[in-house]
């Protein structure tokens, strides 16, 4: 006798057998990544994720209150894989400018590798990230905090001008966005992209190394008197 469609659905929704790996957030995110890889963000559903796990979709909702929350968790994990390798450079002792260079180059290399190794999955995560504004803000805040830590260390060592590290970090991140922001991924394969990055970085470093000018030291142009 052929099983009915109802019976088949029940089988798909059964809970894991005793002794199976417990259902937790990490396991659900793992399954969601696989579902997204197969179907893409437009077609993937929570039901698909539940089916891949062999549980009911209600079991998934016990860990994630909505499809949006689940997608945010997937986006956050993907972004964390970008952020984590940079921590090592922030913690490294040494001059600030080479560390800034190494930090930016690793960020750029990580994004390029993700695009090169799996362009379809890169595009999928790009869609998820663009829809997860809170997650993206937290990610950018973390990246700029790392940059600020390197800059603050350089200021403390006397290598850099006494700038405000968070402000300088934000400026560097924005100025180099073309080289690491997925919105500009189409230009990452341009022949001159590395030369362009080098030029931008050199300009930024010159600004960081320039001595701060005190307002008291400014003098009026020759022949012009203060009123």
Secondary structure as UniProt FT lines:
FT   HELIX           5..12
FT   TURN            18..19
FT   HELIX           25..39
FT   TURN            41..43
FT   HELIX           46..53
FT   HELIX           57..61
FT   TURN            62..63
FT   HELIX           67..91
FT   HELIX           96..117
FT   HELIX           119..131
FT   HELIX           133..157
FT   HELIX           165..175
FT   HELIX           177..180
FT   HELIX           182..187
FT   TURN            188..189
FT   TURN            191..192
FT   HELIX           193..209
FT   HELIX           215..217
FT   TURN            222..223
//
